[in-house]
Amino acid sequence: MSPTQIIVIVVAAVLVVAVATAIWAVGRRAALRRRFGPEYDQVVADRESRGDAERELRDRTRRHAELTLTPLSPESRQRYASTWAEIQARFVDAPNDSVGEADELVTRLIAERGYPTGNYDEQLASLSVEHARTLSHYRDAHEIRERDQRGEAGTEDLRQALVHYRALFADLLGADPVRPDGPATKTTPTGSDNPEQSAQQTSERAPRHTPQDTPSR
């Protein structure tokens, strides 16, 4: 075999490896986009590079796999839904207290499902793997809650915070907690963490403000 033939073979092999690597990278990126949805863009915007962001998302997936997540029993789901209804009913008379109680209830639900609750950023990272499509609601609610604690949030802000909390709450609960005429209505199977189904349903439902299910001052 001549030196020229050897060079051609080596170059061809390098090109094949480069193309295969590019296809593999594109596939991994597409898988991350499908899994994390809008959270993918959020992490990319927060990190110095796309590669760094994608490493972070893969690390989140690995850490999430180490969690022991627990489905709620029907009784527990109903208790949470009833408590939410009580919080929402108190909003008219005590909006600040209601938003604080909503934050505490969501945190309690996060913990019962098996997610870490010691650090807010850690909560976001853990929840993003299965609940990315309602995570922006949690961020918005948390931001309003912090402004309220500084005395900078008005009643309309607090109403929006309650709506935002409800989106993640319903996603974690697997049911719509705001029906006034009976028990919570299941939107996913017991214990389901499917972000494609439950998160999309609840995030679409959350912004709709009606006299029935949205508090007003």
Beta strands, then each sheet from edge to edge (+ up, - down):
strand 1: 175-176
strand 2: 185-186
sheet 1: 1+ 2-
end
